[in-house]
């Protein structure tokens, strides 16, 4: 992401003044064939692709990896059935193919997702749909009917050429639909159900892709990366890099500079010394609720539907909670993106539209988040019709006379592998380097050899116990895929006692995040190395325990440790509506939380602050 003042949710306390090893490797040799600015999923995937081609490539990110737009997704890997109405057939075809591919190459994180659309009319929208496709304007808020949705689903199925990777869609009439999902609005006429895919751990998937790139560079040093290292401008014909932690600056030169800073692409170009008007992102917010009633009503599937205002929204069971989203509002890039109370009310209304007997309250919100989509400039085009496709623009930057600058406009999680191929090809073409590796079908990180079948999983766990408990190895396999083997190797010679505040983690694993995954701040662990904040699992006791472990790994003073805790609490309150509370002590052994409701989970459901 582009440089800015210290207002980001990812900027925690200043850490030690010692130069980090990953920054030092870049500083010692401040040049490469390609410099990528931006460590979101598209920048990281391009880094991996170029490293696999043997290109000397460096990636820098001013915050943590995967912390910008990539951290604000709906956790979906989808073909974009609604993009058909925009006439974006190329994007839908590519998205469906990439969805099918990711189910195979990243099975540890990408899973099939059964999706149901409640439908309240038969013929509505038939006249408006072609007008919307032609004019890209919302002709009416009148909802799409069954005939139109049936046509769309049939067309959507036709894009899936992968021999049945996911089942084809099916329609149910009202009576059958209500037997299937009894809590649905009784006024519906049909439901249409199809399959897409979900990504349960998007930030961890991004780290997995990054590790692939670093490993491809091997000991040659041809693939280097650093988080909290920002592109602060241009100087002496190169890019001025600044260590966000220490403030140290140095000039870096590259034959090709790739601006992959997402919604901040124009701002990054401005820092480099040129003006561009490529971007026009929209804000999307989500809330996560702990509502057993709503969780049960979803019947284990996503509800994807049109709200009363014509906006396509979702209700999605995830990690024992329910994710509700999303909005599509014009974004002011000078202000941090936060989920507002008006958006929360909007989410409550859309739940009522589908499940009228279920009431969600603010006390049930355990987490909220908001981000800006990296969409192209769209002037007066309605937000919902802005293209989700991507393009690559060569940008003239006079202050970098020896570098070709490529700006990425657009991009989304589903197409990151295909996009990285295109962006990598643009770079290698300018370098005069031949591509030798195709990433299509290539397993990602912990997806390599991942045991999909129950029997295979049980055997993998047995083969990797190494003195650890079976349940712990099972959790590690879920968390890291087959990269769990690397984590296990770091744990077997250390005490594997569970954290007092969360038995699913050990101190050795928390230290692993700092020592092997470039975690710099406590917030990096809470938000992106784990799901602790997402599920409402953060307490003051947990933060104290995590910070104590990281203090030993990162060399924090006591004052720095305390500042990390304070900053993390502020970030969670300001950007995620989470007021971190002390864990409630059990009244008696008889009323102590069960394993299914740990003290961490039980204590973090207080009313969030705006």
C-alpha positions in Angstrom: 0.0 0.0 0.0 1.0 3.6 -0.5 2.7 5.6 2.3 0.5 7.6 4.5 0.4 9.0 8.0 0.2 6.6 10.9 -3.6 6.2 10.8 -3.8 2.6 9.5 -5.2 -0.2 11.6 -2.0 -2.0 11.0 0.3 0.5 12.6 1.0 -0.6 16.1 3.7 0.4 18.6 7.2 1.2 17.4 9.3 -1.9 17.9 13.0 -2.3 18.4 15.3 -0.1 16.4 17.3 -3.2 15.2 17.0 -3.7 11.5 14.9 -6.8 10.7 16.7 -9.6 8.8 14.3 -9.4 5.8 14.8 -5.6 5.5 18.6 -6.1 5.9 18.7 -8.5 3.0 17.0 -5.9 0.7 19.2 -3.0 2.0 22.4 -4.9 1.5 21.7 -5.4 -2.2 19.3 -2.5 -3.1 18.5 -3.5 -6.6 16.5 -6.2 -8.5 15.0 -6.8 -11.9 11.5 -6.2 -10.5 10.3 -4.3 -7.5 6.6 -4.9 -6.4 5.0 -2.3 -4.3 2.1 -3.7 -2.4 1.8 -7.0 -0.4 -1.9 -7.8 -1.0 -2.8 -11.0 -2.6 -2.2 -9.8 -6.1 1.2 -8.4 -5.4 2.2 -11.5 -3.5 0.9 -13.8 -6.2 2.9 -11.9 -8.8 5.9 -12.1 -6.6 5.5 -15.9 -6.5 5.0 -16.2 -10.3 8.1 -14.1 -11.0 10.2 -16.0 -8.5 9.2 -19.2 -10.2 10.5 -17.8 -13.5 13.9 -17.2 -11.9 13.4 -13.4 -12.0 15.3 -11.4 -9.3 12.2 -9.9 -7.5 11.6 -7.9 -4.4 8.2 -7.2 -2.7 7.6 -4.4 -0.2 4.5 -3.7 1.8 4.1 -0.6 4.1 1.9 -2.5 6.6 1.5 -6.2 7.1 1.1 -8.7 4.3 -2.5 -9.1 3.2 -3.6 -6.2 5.5 -5.3 -3.8 3.0 -8.2 -4.7 0.6 -7.1 -8.3 0.8 -8.1 -8.4 4.5 -11.6 -7.0 3.9 -13.0 -9.7 1.6 -16.3 -11.7 1.9 -14.2 -14.9 2.2 -15.6 -16.1 -1.1 -13.9 -17.7 -4.1 -16.6 -17.3 -6.7 -17.3 -16.9 -10.4 -19.4 -13.9 -9.9 -22.8 -15.0 -11.0 -24.1 -11.4 -10.8 -21.3 -10.2 -13.2 -23.3 -11.8 -16.0 -25.8 -9.0 -15.7 -23.0 -6.5 -16.3 -22.0 -8.4 -19.5 -18.6 -9.4 -18.0 -18.5 -12.8 -19.6 -14.7 -13.0 -19.8 -14.4 -12.3 -16.1 -17.0 -14.8 -15.2 -15.4 -17.5 -17.3 -11.9 -16.8 -15.9 -13.3 -16.6 -12.3 -15.1 -20.0 -12.6 -12.0 -21.6 -14.0 -9.9 -20.2 -11.3 -12.4 -21.2 -8.6 -12.3 -24.8 -9.9 -8.5 -24.6 -10.0 -8.2 -23.3 -6.4 -10.4 -26.1 -5.1 -7.6 -28.4 -6.3 -4.4 -26.5 -5.7 -5.4 -25.0 -2.3 -7.7 -27.5 -0.8 -6.5 -26.7 2.7 -8.0 -23.2 2.6 -10.5 -23.2 -0.4 -13.6 -25.4 0.1 -16.9 -25.9 -1.8 -19.6 -23.6 -0.7 -23.3 -24.4 -1.2 -25.1 -21.2 -1.9 -28.9 -20.7 -1.8 -30.8 -17.7 -3.3 -34.3 -17.1 -2.0 -36.5 -15.8 -4.8 -39.8 -13.9 -4.2 -41.2 -13.5 -7.7 -41.4 -15.4 -11.0 -41.0 -12.9 -13.9 -39.8 -9.7 -12.2 -36.8 -8.0 -13.8 -37.0 -9.6 -17.2 -37.3 -6.2 -18.9 -34.9 -4.4 -16.6 -32.0 -6.9 -16.9 -31.1 -6.2 -20.6 -31.3 -2.5 -20.0 -29.0 -2.8 -17.0 -26.6 -4.8 -19.1 -26.6 -2.2 -21.9 -26.6 1.0 -19.9 -25.0 -0.2 -16.6 -27.6 1.8 -14.7 -30.0 0.6 -12.1 -33.3 0.8 -13.9 -35.4 -0.2 -10.9 -35.0 -1.7 -7.4 -37.5 -4.3 -8.3 -36.0 -7.7 -7.6 -34.9 -10.3 -10.1 -37.4 -13.1 -10.5 -37.1 -16.9 -10.9 -37.0 -16.9 -14.7 -34.2 -14.4 -14.9 -32.2 -16.2 -12.1 -32.8 -19.5 -13.7 -31.3 -18.2 -17.0 -28.3 -16.8 -15.1 -27.7 -20.0 -13.2 -27.9 -22.1 -16.3 -25.4 -19.8 -18.1 -23.2 -19.8 -15.0 -23.1 -23.6 -15.1 -22.0 -23.5 -18.7 -18.9 -21.6 -17.8 -17.8 -24.5 -15.5 -16.0 -26.7 -18.0 -14.2 -28.8 -15.4 -16.1 -32.1 -15.6 -18.2 -31.6 -12.5 -15.8 -29.9 -10.0 -18.9 -28.5 -8.4 -22.5 -29.7 -8.8 -24.9 -27.9 -11.1 -27.6 -25.7 -9.7 -31.1 -26.8 -8.7 -34.4 -25.0 -8.0 -37.0 -25.8 -5.3 -40.5 -24.6 -5.1 -41.8 -22.8 -2.0 -43.0 -25.9 -0.1 -39.8 -27.9 -0.8 -37.7 -24.8 0.0 -39.3 -24.3 3.4 -38.9 -28.0 4.3 -35.2 -27.5 3.4 -34.8 -24.3 5.4 -37.8 -23.8 7.7 -36.7 -20.3 9.0 -36.9 -18.7 5.5 -39.4 -16.0 4.7 -42.7 -17.7 4.0 -43.4 -15.3 1.2 -40.7 -16.7 -1.1 -41.7 -18.6 -4.2 -38.6 -20.5 -5.0 -35.0 -21.1 -4.0 -32.1 -21.6 -6.4 -29.1 -23.4 -5.1 -25.6 -23.6 -6.7 -22.0 -24.1 -5.6 -19.1 -21.7 -5.4 -16.2 -21.8 -3.0 -15.1 -20.2 0.2 -11.7 -19.3 1.5 -11.7 -19.8 5.3 -8.3 -18.4 5.9 -7.6 -15.7 3.3 -4.7 -14.0 5.2 -3.0 -17.4 5.8 -3.5 -18.3 2.1 -1.7 -15.1 1.2 1.2 -16.0 3.5 1.3 -19.4 1.9 1.6 -17.9 -1.6 4.4 -15.6 -0.3 6.3 -18.5 1.2 6.1 -20.3 -2.2 7.8 -17.3 -3.8 10.5 -17.0 -1.2 11.2 -20.7 -1.5 11.4 -20.5 -5.3 14.2 -17.9 -4.8 16.1 -20.4 -2.7 19.5 -19.5 -1.4 20.2 -17.3 -4.4 18.5 -14.3 -2.8 16.6 -13.7 -6.0 13.3 -13.5 -4.1 13.2 -11.1 -1.2 10.3 -9.5 0.7 9.6 -7.3 3.7 6.5 -6.0 5.4 6.5 -2.7 7.2 8.8 -1.4 4.4 7.2 1.4 2.4 7.8 3.1 -0.9 8.2 6.6 0.4 9.0 8.4 -2.9 11.6 8.6 -5.6 15.2 9.7 -5.2 18.3 9.6 -7.4 16.5 7.8 -10.1 15.3 5.0 -7.8 12.5 4.2 -5.3 13.0 5.5 -1.8 12.3 2.7 0.7 11.6 3.5 4.3 11.6 1.0 7.2 8.4 1.8 9.0 9.7 0.3 12.2 13.1 2.1 12.4 12.7 5.0 10.1 15.8 4.0 8.1 15.7 5.0 4.4 17.6 3.8 1.4 17.2 4.0 -2.4 16.3 0.9 -4.4 16.6 0.5 -8.2 14.7 -1.9 -10.5 14.3 -2.4 -14.2 10.5 -2.8 -13.7 8.4 -1.4 -10.9 5.0 -2.9 -10.3 2.5 -0.7 -8.5 0.2 -3.3 -6.9 -1.1 -1.1 -4.0 -4.8 -1.7 -4.8 -7.1 1.2 -3.9 -4.0 3.3 -3.2 -2.5 2.9 -6.7 -3.0 6.6 -7.6 -1.6 7.7 -4.3 1.5 5.5 -4.7 2.1 6.9 -8.2 1.8 10.4 -6.7 4.5 9.5 -4.2 6.7 8.3 -7.0 6.3 11.6 -8.8 3.4 11.2 -11.3 -0.3 11.8 -11.4 -2.8 9.1 -12.4 -6.5 8.7 -12.1 -7.0 5.0 -12.4 -8.9 4.2 -9.2 -12.4 4.7 -8.0 -12.9 2.1 -5.3 -16.1 1.5 -3.3 -16.3 0.7 0.4 -17.6 -2.6 1.5 -18.4 -3.5 5.2 -19.2 -6.7 7.0 -20.2 -7.8 10.5 -19.6 -11.1 12.2 -22.3 -12.2 14.7 -22.5 -14.9 17.3 -26.1 -16.0 16.9 -26.8 -19.7 17.3 -30.3 -19.2 16.0 -29.1 -17.5 12.7 -26.3 -20.1 12.4 -28.8 -22.9 12.6 -31.2 -21.2 10.1 -28.5 -21.1 7.4 -28.4 -24.9 7.4 -24.7 -24.8 6.8 -24.9 -22.8 3.5 -24.4 -19.3 2.3 -27.5 -17.2 1.6 -26.8 -14.9 -1.4 -29.6 -12.7 -2.5 -30.9 -9.4 -3.6 -31.9 -7.0 -0.9 -34.8 -4.6 -1.2 -32.6 -1.9 -2.7 -31.3 -4.1 -5.4 -27.9 -4.7 -3.7 -26.6 -8.3 -3.8 -25.8 -9.3 -0.2 -24.9 -12.4 1.8 -25.4 -14.3 5.0 -22.6 -16.8 5.5 -21.9 -19.3 8.3 -18.2 -19.3 9.0 -16.0 -20.6 11.9 -19.1 -21.1 14.2 -20.2 -17.5 13.6 -22.3 -15.8 10.8 -20.7 -13.3 8.4 -23.2 -10.7 7.1 -22.3 -8.3 4.2 -21.7 -6.3 2.2 -22.3 -2.7 1.3 -21.1 -0.9 -1.8 -20.6 2.8 -1.0 -18.4 5.5 -2.5 -15.1 5.7 -0.7 -13.1 8.6 0.5 -9.5 7.4 0.3 -8.4 10.2 2.7 -10.4 8.6 5.5 -10.0 5.2 7.1 -12.7 2.7 6.1 -14.9 1.7 9.1 -18.2 0.0 9.4 -20.8 2.6 10.4 -23.9 2.2 12.6 -26.0 2.9 9.5 -24.4 -0.1 7.7 -25.1 -2.2 10.8 -28.7 -1.3 10.6 -28.7 -2.2 6.9 -27.4 -5.6 7.8 -30.0 -6.2 10.4 -32.7 -5.3 7.8 -31.4 -7.7 5.2 -31.4 -10.5 7.8 -35.1 -9.7 8.4 -35.8 -9.8 4.7 -34.8 -13.4 4.5 -35.4 -14.7 8.1 -38.2 -12.5 9.4 -38.5 -14.3 12.8 -34.8 -13.9 13.7 -33.7 -10.7 15.3 -30.0 -9.8 15.5 -28.8 -7.3 18.1 -25.6 -5.3 18.5 -24.7 -7.4 21.5 -24.3 -10.3 19.2 -21.7 -8.6 16.9 -18.3 -10.0 17.8 -16.3 -8.3 14.9 -16.9 -5.8 12.1 -14.6 -4.7 9.3 -14.6 -2.5 6.2 -12.3 -2.1 3.2 -12.1 -0.4 -0.1 -12.4 -2.4 -3.3 -9.6 -1.7 -5.8 -12.0 -0.8 -8.6 -11.3 1.5 -11.6 -12.5 5.1 -11.8 -16.2 5.0 -12.7 -17.5 8.6 -12.6 -21.3 8.5 -12.5 -21.5 4.8 -13.1 -23.6 3.1 -10.4 -21.3 1.4 -7.9 -22.8 -2.0 -8.4 -22.0 -1.9 -12.1 -18.3 -1.0 -11.8 -16.2 -3.7 -13.4 -14.6 -6.2 -11.2 -12.2 -7.0 -14.0 -8.5 -5.9 -14.0 -6.1 -4.2 -16.4 -2.4 -3.4 -16.4 -1.3 0.1 -17.4 2.2 1.2 -18.2 2.7 4.5 -16.4 5.2 7.2 -17.3 7.2 8.3 -14.2 9.9 10.9 -15.0 11.5 10.5 -11.7 12.3 6.8 -12.5 13.9 7.2 -15.9 15.5 3.7 -15.9 12.4 1.8 -14.8 9.3 0.7 -16.5 6.4 1.3 -14.2 3.3 -1.0 -14.4 0.1 0.0 -12.5 -2.4 -2.7 -11.6 -6.0 -1.5 -11.8 -8.6 -3.8 -10.2 -8.3 -7.5 -9.3 -10.0 -9.7 -6.7 -9.3 -12.8 -4.6 -10.8 -15.3 -7.0 -8.6 -14.4 -9.9 -5.3 -13.8 -8.1 -3.4 -16.7 -9.8 -4.5 -15.8 -13.4 -3.9 -12.1 -12.7 -0.4 -12.8 -11.5 0.3 -14.7 -14.6 -0.7 -11.7 -16.8 1.2 -9.2 -14.7 4.3 -11.4 -14.5 4.2 -11.8 -18.3 4.0 -8.0 -18.7 7.1 -7.7 -16.6 9.1 -10.5 -18.2 8.3 -9.2 -21.6 9.8 -5.9 -20.7 12.8 -7.6 -19.2 13.3 -9.8 -22.3 13.0 -12.9 -20.1 11.2 -16.1 -21.3 8.5 -17.6 -19.0 9.4 -21.2 -18.1 6.9 -22.1 -15.4 3.1 -22.2 -15.6 1.4 -22.0 -12.2 -1.9 -23.4 -13.5 -2.5 -26.6 -11.5 0.5 -26.0 -9.3 -0.3 -26.7 -5.6 0.0 -23.7 -3.3 2.0 -24.2 -0.1 0.2 -26.4 2.4 -2.1 -27.6 -0.4 0.6 -29.9 -1.7 -0.2 -33.4 -0.7 -3.1 -32.2 1.5 -5.2 -35.2 2.7 -8.7 -34.5 1.5 -10.3 -37.8 2.3 -11.0 -38.7 6.0 -8.9 -41.8 5.9 -5.9 -40.0 4.3 -6.2 -37.3 6.9 -6.1 -39.8 9.8 -3.0 -41.4 8.4 -1.3 -38.0 7.9 -2.0 -37.1 11.5 -0.7 -40.5 12.8 2.5 -40.1 10.7 3.2 -36.6 12.1 2.5 -37.0 15.8 6.1 -36.7 16.8 5.1 -36.8 20.5 2.4 -34.3 20.1 -1.3 -34.9 21.0 -3.5 -36.1 18.1 -5.9 -33.2 18.5 -3.1 -30.7 18.3 -1.7 -32.1 15.1 -5.3 -32.1 13.7 -5.6 -28.4 14.5 -2.2 -27.7 13.0 -3.2 -29.5 9.7 -6.4 -27.4 9.5 -4.5 -24.2 10.2 -1.5 -24.7 7.9 -2.3 -27.5 5.5 0.7 -29.8 5.0 3.0 -26.9 6.0 2.0 -28.0 9.5 5.0 -30.4 9.2 7.3 -27.3 9.3 5.4 -26.0 12.4 5.6 -29.3 14.1 9.3 -29.5 13.6 9.6 -26.2 15.5 7.4 -27.4 18.3 8.7 -30.9 19.1 11.7 -29.7 20.9 9.8 -27.0 22.9 7.2 -27.2 25.6 3.8 -27.7 23.9 1.7 -26.6 26.8 -1.5 -24.8 25.7 -1.9 -21.1 26.4 -3.8 -20.4 29.6 -6.1 -18.0 27.7 -6.7 -20.2 24.6 -6.0 -23.9 24.6 -5.9 -24.1 20.8 -2.5 -22.4 20.7 0.9 -23.0 22.4 3.5 -20.4 23.2 5.9 -22.0 20.8 3.4 -21.6 17.9 2.9 -17.9 18.8 6.7 -17.5 18.7 6.7 -19.2 15.3 4.6 -16.3 13.8 7.4 -13.8 14.8 10.4 -16.0 14.0 9.2 -17.6 10.7 6.2 -15.5 9.4 7.4 -11.9 9.8 4.9 -10.9 12.5 6.1 -7.5 13.7 3.3 -6.3 15.9 0.8 -8.0 18.3 -2.0 -6.9 15.9 -0.4 -9.0 13.1 -1.0 -12.1 15.2 -4.5 -11.2 16.4 -5.9 -10.3 13.0 -3.9 -12.2 10.3 -1.8 -15.1 11.7 -4.9 -16.3 13.6 -8.7 -16.0 13.6 -8.8 -14.8 17.2 -10.3 -11.4 16.6 -12.6 -12.6 13.8 -14.5 -15.0 16.0 -14.6 -12.7 19.0 -11.9 -14.5 20.9 -9.8 -11.7 22.2 -9.6 -10.9 25.9 -7.2 -8.8 27.9 -5.7 -11.9 29.4 -5.0 -13.3 25.9 -3.4 -10.1 24.7 -1.1 -10.1 27.8 -0.2 -13.7 27.2 0.5 -13.2 23.5 2.5 -10.1 24.0 4.6 -11.8 26.6 5.6 -14.5 24.1 6.2 -12.0 21.3 8.3 -9.9 23.7 10.8 -12.8 24.0 10.9 -13.4 20.2 11.1 -9.8 19.1 13.1 -8.3 21.9 10.5 -5.8 23.1 11.1 -3.8 26.3 8.4 -3.9 28.9 7.3 -0.5 27.7 7.1 -1.7 24.1 5.1 -4.7 25.2 2.6 -2.6 27.0 2.4 -0.2 24.1 1.6 -3.1 21.7 -1.2 -4.2 24.0 -2.6 -0.6 24.1 -2.3 -0.1 20.4 -4.0 -3.5 19.7 -6.9 -2.6 21.9 -7.3 0.8 20.2 -7.2 -0.7 16.7 -9.8 -3.4 17.6 -12.0 -0.7 19.1 -11.6 1.8 16.3 -11.7 -0.3 13.2 -13.5 -3.5 14.4 -16.0 -2.4 17.0 -14.3 -4.7 19.6 -13.9 -3.5 23.2 -11.4 -5.9 24.7 -12.6 -7.1 28.1 -11.0 -9.1 30.9 -12.1 -12.7 30.9 -15.0 -13.4 33.3 -14.0 -15.7 36.1 -16.3 -18.8 36.5 -18.7 -18.6 39.5 -18.0 -22.2 40.4 -16.6 -25.4 38.9 -20.1 -26.4 38.0 -20.6 -23.3 35.8 -17.2 -23.1 34.2 -17.2 -22.9 30.4 -16.9 -26.2 28.6 -14.3 -26.9 26.0 -16.7 -25.9 23.3 -17.1 -22.5 25.0 -13.7 -21.6 26.2 -13.1 -18.6 28.5 -11.8 -16.7 25.4 -14.9 -17.2 23.4 -17.3 -16.7 26.4 -15.8 -13.4 27.5 -15.5 -11.5 24.2 -19.2 -10.9 23.3 -19.6 -7.5 24.9 -21.4 -4.7 23.1 -18.9 -3.3 20.5 -18.1 0.4 20.4 -18.7 2.5 17.4 
